Amino acid sequence: MSARKVLALLSGSGLGAWAVPQAAYARYPWEFPTPVTPIAKETLWVHNIFLGFISIVFVVVLSVMLYSLFFHRKSRGVKPANFTAPRTKLQFALSIIPFLILAFVDYVVMGIPAYHAVLASANTRSGAKMVVKVTGMQWKWQYQYPGLHIKYYSTISTPQAQIHDLARKNPHFLRQVNHPLVLPVNEKIRVILMSKDVIHSWWVPAFGVKEDSIPGFLRETWLKIDKPGVYRGQCAELCGVGHAFMPVVVDAVSDDQFKQWVGQEQARERAQKAEEAAATSVTYTEAQLVARGQKVFTGNCAACHQPSGMGIPGTFPPISAGHPFSAAPAMIAKLRSRGFITPAGRIVEGPVANHIGIVLDGIAGTPMPAFGSSLSNLDIASVITFERNSFGNHTGDVIQPAQVQAARAAAQKP
């Protein structure tokens, strides 16, 4: 009789029916979410085997213990045994049989399914028709489809008012993004993970996948989603102050819907590249740049510098006027070397060229990341213009995309 049939029989015995596969598909709030990939189903199956057998062991051992306590108690005149080691055949059997049972459960009942699950999860290439590259960074995800020439960033889109308890939270609080990962159902997809800064972990419970993205290493996993739907997860590795703001949202769609999305996404990227190419020859008004820069700031900068521009003392400098910044001497030295002005302590008071360089390249040894690879010339020009003319700052500086392009070109020269 197969292990699955044995557990099916156990489920009808009343011996913890909640612990077997029939009850594991999200019937109760403390159980696994409904699995929608082969890896998740295999993981859940192994979990249920283990839980079923330890429930049996628990009941049997507890029964023997209660029986012994009741029928062999001192008040009934039972005398304690005086041996310290097995002597008779029965005593040897009672000592060895539990060990053999546990070894059988560990290496056969648990070991074989677990080994099969590990082999299955490691088989990332066989049958995979599409590759998706996932890159973690502080604090967002980059998704890339190499074979389809699509690449974009996915950042949290939960309104700041909800994050700061100024508005009622919706059911998907901190689990909303501006651009989810879109994948077709019923197709094996190879997922390659990497990181640009620190260790992150891409985790979607319904997929049974929790894979670390580590700087300098390529990690792999695979997905084959059974049914359409929106599946949510998050970064599961503490990666800094913005760790809570790295949700994962996957939109699983039919093959026809996925092809339609690919066409729309490729058209969007072509339009974006055309806009970026034309931006360096266009002169934008301050109002245009500030309006766009506010959106860029909210999506990329507000998690650290805060929506108010006040920053976080000792960690993230304030952008708001009249708020000096203090931190460890080593950090202050790095900031000064890149144009951080003291005693006022606001980067927006420094030279425009320094401000552009900081946004483009970040500041090594501090939490300030480089945005040169993730933001366009127009986005960088917009957010710098916004910062230098908001939060009580009135520099009057209007930065054009051509200035950012010139800074990029200068940085690339040997």
TORKOL-4160 file (C-alpha; in steps of 0.2 Angstrom, whole numbers, padded with zeros to 4 digits, m for minus):
414
<pt num="1" X="0000" Y="0000" Z="0000"/>
<pt num="2" X="0007" Y="0017" Z="m0005"/>
<pt num="3" X="0011" Y="0030" Z="0008"/>
<pt num="4" X="m0003" Y="0042" Z="0001"/>
<pt num="5" X="m0016" Y="0028" Z="0004"/>
<pt num="6" X="m0009" Y="0025" Z="0022"/>
<pt num="7" X="m0011" Y="0043" Z="0026"/>
<pt num="8" X="m0028" Y="0043" Z="0018"/>
<pt num="9" X="m0034" Y="0029" Z="0030"/>
<pt num="10" X="m0026" Y="0038" Z="0045"/>
<pt num="11" X="m0036" Y="0054" Z="0040"/>
<pt num="12" X="m0052" Y="0044" Z="0043"/>
<pt num="13" X="m0047" Y="0037" Z="0060"/>
<pt num="14" X="m0050" Y="0053" Z="0069"/>
<pt num="15" X="m0031" Y="0053" Z="0075"/>
<pt num="16" X="m0028" Y="0071" Z="0070"/>
<pt num="17" X="m0037" Y="0072" Z="0053"/>
<pt num="18" X="m0032" Y="0090" Z="0052"/>
<pt num="19" X="m0014" Y="0084" Z="0050"/>
<pt num="20" X="m0016" Y="0075" Z="0033"/>
<pt num="21" X="m0016" Y="0081" Z="0015"/>
<pt num="22" X="m0035" Y="0081" Z="0014"/>
<pt num="23" X="m0036" Y="0095" Z="0026"/>
<pt num="24" X="m0020" Y="0104" Z="0021"/>
<pt num="25" X="m0027" Y="0115" Z="0007"/>
<pt num="26" X="m0030" Y="0131" Z="0017"/>
<pt num="27" X="m0045" Y="0125" Z="0027"/>
<pt num="28" X="m0038" Y="0133" Z="0042"/>
<pt num="29" X="m0030" Y="0150" Z="0044"/>
<pt num="30" X="m0014" Y="0142" Z="0052"/>
<pt num="31" X="m0011" Y="0130" Z="0038"/>
<pt num="32" X="m0001" Y="0132" Z="0022"/>
<pt num="33" X="m0009" Y="0143" Z="0008"/>
<pt num="34" X="m0016" Y="0133" Z="m0006"/>
<pt num="35" X="m0001" Y="0126" Z="m0016"/>
<pt num="36" X="m0001" Y="0131" Z="m0035"/>
<pt num="37" X="0016" Y="0124" Z="m0040"/>
<pt num="38" X="0023" Y="0107" Z="m0040"/>
<pt num="39" X="0037" Y="0112" Z="m0028"/>
<pt num="40" X="0023" Y="0119" Z="m0016"/>
<pt num="41" X="0013" Y="0103" Z="m0017"/>
<pt num="42" X="0028" Y="0092" Z="m0014"/>
<pt num="43" X="0033" Y="0103" Z="0001"/>
<pt num="44" X="0016" Y="0102" Z="0008"/>
<pt num="45" X="0015" Y="0083" Z="0005"/>
<pt num="46" X="0032" Y="0080" Z="0015"/>
<pt num="47" X="0026" Y="0092" Z="0029"/>
<pt num="48" X="0009" Y="0082" Z="0030"/>
<pt num="49" X="0019" Y="0065" Z="0031"/>
<pt num="50" X="0029" Y="0071" Z="0045"/>
<pt num="51" X="0015" Y="0079" Z="0055"/>
<pt num="52" X="0004" Y="0064" Z="0053"/>
<pt num="53" X="0018" Y="0052" Z="0059"/>
<pt num="54" X="0023" Y="0063" Z="0074"/>
<pt num="55" X="0004" Y="0064" Z="0079"/>
<pt num="56" X="0004" Y="0045" Z="0079"/>
<pt num="57" X="0020" Y="0044" Z="0089"/>
<pt num="58" X="0013" Y="0057" Z="0101"/>
<pt num="59" X="m0003" Y="0048" Z="0105"/>
<pt num="60" X="0005" Y="0031" Z="0107"/>
<pt num="61" X="0019" Y="0038" Z="0118"/>
<pt num="62" X="0007" Y="0048" Z="0128"/>
<pt num="63" X="m0005" Y="0033" Z="0130"/>
<pt num="64" X="0009" Y="0022" Z="0136"/>
<pt num="65" X="0015" Y="0035" Z="0148"/>
<pt num="66" X="m0003" Y="0038" Z="0156"/>
<pt num="67" X="m0005" Y="0019" Z="0157"/>
<pt num="68" X="0011" Y="0017" Z="0166"/>
<pt num="69" X="0007" Y="0031" Z="0178"/>
<pt num="70" X="m0010" Y="0024" Z="0182"/>
<pt num="71" X="m0007" Y="0005" Z="0183"/>
<pt num="72" X="0010" Y="0005" Z="0190"/>
<pt num="73" X="0009" Y="0018" Z="0203"/>
<pt num="74" X="0016" Y="0016" Z="0221"/>
<pt num="75" X="m0001" Y="0017" Z="0229"/>
<pt num="76" X="m0006" Y="0000" Z="0220"/>
<pt num="77" X="0009" Y="m0008" Z="0228"/>
<pt num="78" X="0019" Y="m0009" Z="0212"/>
<pt num="79" X="0038" Y="m0011" Z="0216"/>
<pt num="80" X="0050" Y="m0001" Z="0205"/>
<pt num="81" X="0062" Y="m0010" Z="0194"/>
<pt num="82" X="0080" Y="m0011" Z="0200"/>
<pt num="83" X="0089" Y="m0014" Z="0183"/>
<pt num="84" X="0099" Y="m0001" Z="0174"/>
<pt num="85" X="0101" Y="m0009" Z="0157"/>
<pt num="86" X="0091" Y="m0021" Z="0147"/>
<pt num="87" X="0093" Y="m0039" Z="0152"/>
<pt num="88" X="0079" Y="m0050" Z="0145"/>
<pt num="89" X="0074" Y="m0052" Z="0127"/>
<pt num="90" X="0058" Y="m0042" Z="0130"/>
<pt num="91" X="0068" Y="m0028" Z="0138"/>
<pt num="92" X="0080" Y="m0028" Z="0123"/>
<pt num="93" X="0066" Y="m0028" Z="0111"/>
<pt num="94" X="0057" Y="m0013" Z="0120"/>
<pt num="95" X="0073" Y="m0003" Z="0119"/>
<pt num="96" X="0077" Y="m0007" Z="0100"/>
<pt num="97" X="0060" Y="m0007" Z="0092"/>
<pt num="98" X="0057" Y="0012" Z="0095"/>
<pt num="99" X="0074" Y="0016" Z="0088"/>
<pt num="100" X="0070" Y="0005" Z="0073"/>
<pt num="101" X="0054" Y="0014" Z="0071"/>
<pt num="102" X="0061" Y="0031" Z="0072"/>
<pt num="103" X="0075" Y="0026" Z="0060"/>
<pt num="104" X="0062" Y="0020" Z="0047"/>
<pt num="105" X="0051" Y="0036" Z="0049"/>
<pt num="106" X="0067" Y="0047" Z="0047"/>
<pt num="107" X="0076" Y="0038" Z="0033"/>
<pt num="108" X="0061" Y="0030" Z="0023"/>
<pt num="109" X="0045" Y="0038" Z="0027"/>
<pt num="110" X="0052" Y="0056" Z="0028"/>
<pt num="111" X="0069" Y="0054" Z="0019"/>
<pt num="112" X="0063" Y="0047" Z="0002"/>
<pt num="113" X="0050" Y="0060" Z="m0001"/>
<pt num="114" X="0061" Y="0074" Z="0006"/>
<pt num="115" X="0075" Y="0068" Z="m0006"/>
<pt num="116" X="0063" Y="0068" Z="m0021"/>
<pt num="117" X="0057" Y="0085" Z="m0016"/>
<pt num="118" X="0075" Y="0092" Z="m0016"/>
<pt num="119" X="0079" Y="0084" Z="m0033"/>
<pt num="120" X="0063" Y="0091" Z="m0040"/>
<pt num="121" X="0067" Y="0109" Z="m0034"/>
<pt num="122" X="0084" Y="0108" Z="m0040"/>
<pt num="123" X="0079" Y="0103" Z="m0058"/>
<pt num="124" X="0078" Y="0121" Z="m0065"/>
<pt num="125" X="0082" Y="0118" Z="m0083"/>
<pt num="126" X="0074" Y="0103" Z="m0089"/>
<pt num="127" X="0058" Y="0108" Z="m0099"/>
<pt num="128" X="0060" Y="0126" Z="m0095"/>
<pt num="129" X="0053" Y="0137" Z="m0109"/>
<pt num="130" X="0056" Y="0154" Z="m0102"/>
<pt num="131" X="0069" Y="0162" Z="m0091"/>
<pt num="132" X="0065" Y="0177" Z="m0079"/>
<pt num="133" X="0079" Y="0186" Z="m0070"/>
<pt num="134" X="0075" Y="0193" Z="m0052"/>
<pt num="135" X="0087" Y="0206" Z="m0045"/>
<pt num="136" X="0085" Y="0212" Z="m0027"/>
<pt num="137" X="0091" Y="0229" Z="m0021"/>
<pt num="138" X="0087" Y="0241" Z="m0007"/>
<pt num="139" X="0072" Y="0241" Z="m0008"/>
<pt num="140" X="0064" Y="0235" Z="m0023"/>
<pt num="141" X="0064" Y="0221" Z="m0036"/>
<pt num="142" X="0070" Y="0221" Z="m0054"/>
<pt num="143" X="0062" Y="0209" Z="m0066"/>
<pt num="144" X="0070" Y="0205" Z="m0083"/>
<pt num="145" X="0064" Y="0193" Z="m0097"/>
<pt num="146" X="0080" Y="0191" Z="m0107"/>
<pt num="147" X="0071" Y="0182" Z="m0121"/>
<pt num="148" X="0058" Y="0195" Z="m0123"/>
<pt num="149" X="0069" Y="0211" Z="m0120"/>
<pt num="150" X="0058" Y="0217" Z="m0106"/>
<pt num="151" X="0065" Y="0224" Z="m0090"/>
<pt num="152" X="0057" Y="0235" Z="m0076"/>
<pt num="153" X="0057" Y="0238" Z="m0058"/>
<pt num="154" X="0043" Y="0233" Z="m0045"/>
<pt num="155" X="0042" Y="0245" Z="m0030"/>
<pt num="156" X="0029" Y="0246" Z="m0016"/>
<pt num="157" X="0014" Y="0256" Z="m0020"/>
<pt num="158" X="0005" Y="0256" Z="m0003"/>
<pt num="159" X="0000" Y="0275" Z="m0001"/>
<pt num="160" X="0011" Y="0284" Z="0012"/>
<pt num="161" X="m0005" Y="0289" Z="0021"/>
<pt num="162" X="m0008" Y="0271" Z="0025"/>
<pt num="163" X="0010" Y="0267" Z="0030"/>
<pt num="164" X="0010" Y="0282" Z="0043"/>
<pt num="165" X="m0007" Y="0278" Z="0050"/>
<pt num="166" X="m0016" Y="0293" Z="0042"/>
<pt num="167" X="m0028" Y="0283" Z="0032"/>
<pt num="168" X="m0037" Y="0266" Z="0034"/>
<pt num="169" X="m0027" Y="0251" Z="0028"/>
<pt num="170" X="m0033" Y="0240" Z="0014"/>
<pt num="171" X="m0032" Y="0221" Z="0015"/>
<pt num="172" X="m0016" Y="0221" Z="0005"/>
<pt num="173" X="m0007" Y="0233" Z="0016"/>
<pt num="174" X="0012" Y="0233" Z="0012"/>
<pt num="175" X="0009" Y="0220" Z="m0001"/>
<pt num="176" X="0005" Y="0231" Z="m0016"/>
<pt num="177" X="0017" Y="0236" Z="m0030"/>
<pt num="178" X="0017" Y="0247" Z="m0045"/>
<pt num="179" X="0022" Y="0234" Z="m0057"/>
<pt num="180" X="0020" Y="0215" Z="m0053"/>
<pt num="181" X="0029" Y="0200" Z="m0060"/>
<pt num="182" X="0018" Y="0193" Z="m0074"/>
<pt num="183" X="0020" Y="0175" Z="m0078"/>
<pt num="184" X="0010" Y="0162" Z="m0089"/>
<pt num="185" X="0002" Y="0148" Z="m0081"/>
<pt num="186" X="0005" Y="0129" Z="m0085"/>
<pt num="187" X="0023" Y="0133" Z="m0091"/>
<pt num="188" X="0039" Y="0129" Z="m0083"/>
<pt num="189" X="0049" Y="0145" Z="m0079"/>
<pt num="190" X="0067" Y="0146" Z="m0074"/>
<pt num="191" X="0070" Y="0159" Z="m0061"/>
<pt num="192" X="0088" Y="0166" Z="m0059"/>
<pt num="193" X="0091" Y="0177" Z="m0044"/>
<pt num="194" X="0104" Y="0189" Z="m0039"/>
<pt num="195" X="0107" Y="0205" Z="m0029"/>
<pt num="196" X="0115" Y="0222" Z="m0031"/>
<pt num="197" X="0119" Y="0226" Z="m0013"/>
<pt num="198" X="0115" Y="0215" Z="0002"/>
<pt num="199" X="0106" Y="0198" Z="0004"/>
<pt num="200" X="0088" Y="0198" Z="0000"/>
<pt num="201" X="0076" Y="0183" Z="m0001"/>
<pt num="202" X="0062" Y="0181" Z="m0014"/>
<pt num="203" X="0047" Y="0172" Z="m0006"/>
<pt num="204" X="0030" Y="0168" Z="m0012"/>
<pt num="205" X="0022" Y="0155" Z="0000"/>
<pt num="206" X="0009" Y="0149" Z="m0013"/>
<pt num="207" X="0024" Y="0144" Z="m0024"/>
<pt num="208" X="0033" Y="0135" Z="m0011"/>
<pt num="209" X="0048" Y="0145" Z="m0016"/>
<pt num="210" X="0060" Y="0155" Z="m0004"/>
<pt num="211" X="0076" Y="0158" Z="m0013"/>
<pt num="212" X="0090" Y="0170" Z="m0007"/>
<pt num="213" X="0098" Y="0183" Z="m0019"/>
<pt num="214" X="0116" Y="0185" Z="m0014"/>
<pt num="215" X="0128" Y="0198" Z="m0020"/>
<pt num="216" X="0141" Y="0190" Z="m0032"/>
<pt num="217" X="0131" Y="0174" Z="m0034"/>
<pt num="218" X="0118" Y="0167" Z="m0046"/>
<pt num="219" X="0104" Y="0157" Z="m0037"/>
<pt num="220" X="0091" Y="0147" Z="m0047"/>
<pt num="221" X="0073" Y="0140" Z="m0044"/>
<pt num="222" X="0059" Y="0136" Z="m0055"/>
<pt num="223" X="0040" Y="0139" Z="m0056"/>
<pt num="224" X="0025" Y="0131" Z="m0065"/>
<pt num="225" X="0009" Y="0139" Z="m0059"/>
<pt num="226" X="m0006" Y="0129" Z="m0060"/>
<pt num="227" X="m0020" Y="0142" Z="m0060"/>
<pt num="228" X="m0022" Y="0160" Z="m0064"/>
<pt num="229" X="m0022" Y="0173" Z="m0050"/>
<pt num="230" X="m0013" Y="0186" Z="m0040"/>
<pt num="231" X="0000" Y="0178" Z="m0028"/>
<pt num="232" X="0009" Y="0189" Z="m0015"/>
<pt num="233" X="0024" Y="0187" Z="m0005"/>
<pt num="234" X="0039" Y="0198" Z="0002"/>
<pt num="235" X="0057" Y="0199" Z="0005"/>
<pt num="236" X="0061" Y="0186" Z="0019"/>
<pt num="237" X="0079" Y="0191" Z="0023"/>
<pt num="238" X="0082" Y="0206" Z="0034"/>
<pt num="239" X="0090" Y="0218" Z="0022"/>
<pt num="240" X="0090" Y="0235" Z="0030"/>
<pt num="241" X="0078" Y="0249" Z="0036"/>
<pt num="242" X="0067" Y="0247" Z="0020"/>
<pt num="243" X="0065" Y="0228" Z="0022"/>
<pt num="244" X="0046" Y="0229" Z="0026"/>
<pt num="245" X="0044" Y="0238" Z="0009"/>
<pt num="246" X="0049" Y="0225" Z="m0003"/>
<pt num="247" X="0033" Y="0215" Z="m0007"/>
<pt num="248" X="0033" Y="0202" Z="m0021"/>
<pt num="249" X="0017" Y="0202" Z="m0032"/>
<pt num="250" X="0015" Y="0189" Z="m0046"/>
<pt num="251" X="0001" Y="0190" Z="m0058"/>
<pt num="252" X="m0002" Y="0173" Z="m0066"/>
<pt num="253" X="m0012" Y="0174" Z="m0082"/>
<pt num="254" X="m0017" Y="0163" Z="m0097"/>
<pt num="255" X="m0005" Y="0161" Z="m0112"/>
<pt num="256" X="m0015" Y="0173" Z="m0122"/>
<pt num="257" X="m0016" Y="0186" Z="m0109"/>
<pt num="258" X="0003" Y="0184" Z="m0106"/>
<pt num="259" X="0006" Y="0187" Z="m0125"/>
<pt num="260" X="m0005" Y="0202" Z="m0125"/>
<pt num="261" X="0004" Y="0209" Z="m0110"/>
<pt num="262" X="0021" Y="0206" Z="m0118"/>
<pt num="263" X="0016" Y="0216" Z="m0133"/>
<pt num="264" X="0010" Y="0230" Z="m0122"/>
<pt num="265" X="0026" Y="0230" Z="m0111"/>
<pt num="266" X="0037" Y="0230" Z="m0126"/>
<pt num="267" X="0028" Y="0245" Z="m0133"/>
<pt num="268" X="0029" Y="0254" Z="m0117"/>
<pt num="269" X="0048" Y="0251" Z="m0116"/>
<pt num="270" X="0050" Y="0257" Z="m0134"/>
<pt num="271" X="0040" Y="0273" Z="m0130"/>
<pt num="272" X="0051" Y="0275" Z="m0114"/>
<pt num="273" X="0067" Y="0273" Z="m0123"/>
<pt num="274" X="0061" Y="0286" Z="m0136"/>
<pt num="275" X="0056" Y="0298" Z="m0122"/>
<pt num="276" X="0073" Y="0296" Z="m0114"/>
<pt num="277" X="0082" Y="0299" Z="m0131"/>
<pt num="278" X="0072" Y="0314" Z="m0134"/>
<pt num="279" X="0073" Y="0321" Z="m0117"/>
<pt num="280" X="0091" Y="0327" Z="m0118"/>
<pt num="281" X="0086" Y="0339" Z="m0132"/>
<pt num="282" X="0070" Y="0346" Z="m0123"/>
<pt num="283" X="0070" Y="0360" Z="m0111"/>
<pt num="284" X="0058" Y="0356" Z="m0097"/>
<pt num="285" X="0049" Y="0369" Z="m0085"/>
<pt num="286" X="0052" Y="0369" Z="m0067"/>
<pt num="287" X="0033" Y="0364" Z="m0064"/>
<pt num="288" X="0035" Y="0349" Z="m0076"/>
<pt num="289" X="0050" Y="0343" Z="m0068"/>
<pt num="290" X="0044" Y="0345" Z="m0050"/>
<pt num="291" X="0028" Y="0336" Z="m0054"/>
<pt num="292" X="0037" Y="0321" Z="m0061"/>
<pt num="293" X="0050" Y="0322" Z="m0048"/>
<pt num="294" X="0038" Y="0321" Z="m0034"/>
<pt num="295" X="0032" Y="0304" Z="m0041"/>
<pt num="296" X="0050" Y="0298" Z="m0043"/>
<pt num="297" X="0054" Y="0303" Z="m0025"/>
<pt num="298" X="0039" Y="0294" Z="m0018"/>
<pt num="299" X="0043" Y="0278" Z="m0027"/>
<pt num="300" X="0062" Y="0278" Z="m0024"/>
<pt num="301" X="0067" Y="0290" Z="m0010"/>
<pt num="302" X="0053" Y="0292" Z="0002"/>
<pt num="303" X="0057" Y="0275" Z="0011"/>
<pt num="304" X="0073" Y="0282" Z="0017"/>
<pt num="305" X="0072" Y="0301" Z="0017"/>
<pt num="306" X="0054" Y="0300" Z="0023"/>
<pt num="307" X="0039" Y="0308" Z="0014"/>
<pt num="308" X="0042" Y="0324" Z="0024"/>
<pt num="309" X="0060" Y="0325" Z="0019"/>
<pt num="310" X="0065" Y="0324" Z="0037"/>
<pt num="311" X="0075" Y="0308" Z="0035"/>
<pt num="312" X="0080" Y="0297" Z="0050"/>
<pt num="313" X="0093" Y="0304" Z="0062"/>
<pt num="314" X="0109" Y="0295" Z="0062"/>
<pt num="315" X="0105" Y="0285" Z="0046"/>
<pt num="316" X="0097" Y="0295" Z="0032"/>
<pt num="317" X="0100" Y="0314" Z="0029"/>
<pt num="318" X="0086" Y="0326" Z="0029"/>
<pt num="319" X="0081" Y="0335" Z="0013"/>
<pt num="320" X="0069" Y="0347" Z="0022"/>
<pt num="321" X="0076" Y="0364" Z="0025"/>
<pt num="322" X="0082" Y="0369" Z="0043"/>
<pt num="323" X="0086" Y="0351" Z="0049"/>
<pt num="324" X="0104" Y="0348" Z="0051"/>
<pt num="325" X="0110" Y="0330" Z="0051"/>
<pt num="326" X="0121" Y="0321" Z="0063"/>
<pt num="327" X="0128" Y="0303" Z="0062"/>
<pt num="328" X="0144" Y="0293" Z="0066"/>
<pt num="329" X="0160" Y="0303" Z="0061"/>
<pt num="330" X="0165" Y="0290" Z="0048"/>
<pt num="331" X="0148" Y="0292" Z="0039"/>
<pt num="332" X="0149" Y="0311" Z="0040"/>
<pt num="333" X="0166" Y="0311" Z="0033"/>
<pt num="334" X="0160" Y="0301" Z="0018"/>
<pt num="335" X="0145" Y="0313" Z="0016"/>
<pt num="336" X="0156" Y="0328" Z="0017"/>
<pt num="337" X="0168" Y="0321" Z="0003"/>
<pt num="338" X="0153" Y="0321" Z="m0009"/>
<pt num="339" X="0146" Y="0338" Z="m0005"/>
<pt num="340" X="0136" Y="0336" Z="0011"/>
<pt num="341" X="0136" Y="0354" Z="0018"/>
<pt num="342" X="0139" Y="0358" Z="0037"/>
<pt num="343" X="0133" Y="0365" Z="0048"/>
<pt num="344" X="0117" Y="0366" Z="0039"/>
<pt num="345" X="0119" Y="0348" Z="0034"/>
<pt num="346" X="0108" Y="0347" Z="0019"/>
<pt num="347" X="0114" Y="0340" Z="0002"/>
<pt num="348" X="0102" Y="0351" Z="m0008"/>
<pt num="349" X="0112" Y="0366" Z="m0003"/>
<pt num="350" X="0128" Y="0359" Z="m0011"/>
<pt num="351" X="0133" Y="0361" Z="m0029"/>
<pt num="352" X="0121" Y="0354" Z="m0042"/>
<pt num="353" X="0135" Y="0343" Z="m0050"/>
<pt num="354" X="0138" Y="0335" Z="m0033"/>
<pt num="355" X="0119" Y="0332" Z="m0031"/>
<pt num="356" X="0118" Y="0324" Z="m0048"/>
<pt num="357" X="0133" Y="0313" Z="m0044"/>
<pt num="358" X="0126" Y="0307" Z="m0028"/>
<pt num="359" X="0110" Y="0301" Z="m0036"/>
<pt num="360" X="0119" Y="0293" Z="m0051"/>
<pt num="361" X="0132" Y="0284" Z="m0041"/>
<pt num="362" X="0127" Y="0284" Z="m0023"/>
<pt num="363" X="0139" Y="0286" Z="m0009"/>
<pt num="364" X="0150" Y="0271" Z="m0005"/>
<pt num="365" X="0150" Y="0266" Z="0014"/>
<pt num="366" X="0133" Y="0274" Z="0017"/>
<pt num="367" X="0115" Y="0268" Z="0014"/>
<pt num="368" X="0113" Y="0279" Z="m0001"/>
<pt num="369" X="0112" Y="0268" Z="m0017"/>
<pt num="370" X="0116" Y="0272" Z="m0035"/>
<pt num="371" X="0101" Y="0276" Z="m0045"/>
<pt num="372" X="0110" Y="0278" Z="m0062"/>
<pt num="373" X="0105" Y="0261" Z="m0068"/>
<pt num="374" X="0087" Y="0261" Z="m0062"/>
<pt num="375" X="0082" Y="0279" Z="m0066"/>
<pt num="376" X="0082" Y="0288" Z="m0083"/>
<pt num="377" X="0090" Y="0305" Z="m0086"/>
<pt num="378" X="0073" Y="0313" Z="m0085"/>
<pt num="379" X="0069" Y="0305" Z="m0069"/>
<pt num="380" X="0085" Y="0310" Z="m0061"/>
<pt num="381" X="0084" Y="0328" Z="m0067"/>
<pt num="382" X="0066" Y="0328" Z="m0061"/>
<pt num="383" X="0069" Y="0322" Z="m0043"/>
<pt num="384" X="0084" Y="0333" Z="m0040"/>
<pt num="385" X="0074" Y="0348" Z="m0046"/>
<pt num="386" X="0060" Y="0343" Z="m0035"/>
<pt num="387" X="0071" Y="0340" Z="m0020"/>
<pt num="388" X="0080" Y="0357" Z="m0022"/>
<pt num="389" X="0063" Y="0366" Z="m0023"/>
<pt num="390" X="0053" Y="0357" Z="m0010"/>
<pt num="391" X="0053" Y="0353" Z="0008"/>
<pt num="392" X="0056" Y="0372" Z="0012"/>
<pt num="393" X="0070" Y="0373" Z="0000"/>
<pt num="394" X="0070" Y="0387" Z="m0013"/>
<pt num="395" X="0086" Y="0386" Z="m0023"/>
<pt num="396" X="0077" Y="0389" Z="m0039"/>
<pt num="397" X="0088" Y="0377" Z="m0048"/>
<pt num="398" X="0080" Y="0368" Z="m0063"/>
<pt num="399" X="0090" Y="0353" Z="m0069"/>
<pt num="400" X="0088" Y="0347" Z="m0087"/>
<pt num="401" X="0091" Y="0329" Z="m0093"/>
<pt num="402" X="0105" Y="0335" Z="m0104"/>
<pt num="403" X="0115" Y="0339" Z="m0088"/>
<pt num="404" X="0112" Y="0322" Z="m0081"/>
<pt num="405" X="0118" Y="0314" Z="m0098"/>
<pt num="406" X="0133" Y="0325" Z="m0097"/>
<pt num="407" X="0137" Y="0319" Z="m0080"/>
<pt num="408" X="0135" Y="0301" Z="m0085"/>
<pt num="409" X="0147" Y="0303" Z="m0100"/>
<pt num="410" X="0160" Y="0312" Z="m0089"/>
<pt num="411" X="0159" Y="0297" Z="m0077"/>
<pt num="412" X="0162" Y="0285" Z="m0091"/>
<pt num="413" X="0178" Y="0293" Z="m0097"/>
<pt num="414" X="0194" Y="0284" Z="m0092"/>
